[in-house]
Amino acid sequence: MSNWYLIGDGTATFAERDFAVVQADTSELALEQYIGQVSIHDQEFIEYVYDRNIGTGFAKSFYLMTPEDNERFWTTGQVPIDETELSQRVAKFFGAYHEFADLYTRYLLSEEVMRFPNDMLFYIYWQLHDSGNWTQLEVIPVQDVLL
């Protein structure tokens, strides 16, 4: 049976949130639908993912994973890891999605203009959301608000 859900930024107060209304069978499916249709197209998220800068954006989570990486980069300005280490770190993040890992690694190591597939953007968003490293979305059943 389908239910209605409000989805919004869980860090804002209820009155300050911009909610989307989603119809789905479960709150998990509502969240998946919202991320797939709204979140992966958010300009801030897109800029974060496509930012190649070693010290900012999504790339930073691979280049600057350890205190030693940070120390080397911020004191010398040098890339703290080699391409092999970068590939391994990216592969670990993407797990079984080898094609995503290969594509993202190729993207970081080139100046090539690319457009990532939506399922890859969804995976990245979901992982960041799930780990608490991106906007924490809250899913609220509409009937809970109406009571």
TAKA-V352111 format. One line per field, one symbol per residue. phi: phi as a letter, one per 30 degrees, with the letter a starting at -180 (. if undefined). A space follows every 10 residues. Layout:
phi=???
This chain:
phi=.dbcbcbadd cddedcdccc cbcadbdddd deddddcbdd cdeddedddd ddddcbidee dcdcdceded edddcciddd bcdddeeddd ddddhddedd dddddeddcb cddbbddedd ddeddddddd dicaeddccb deddddd
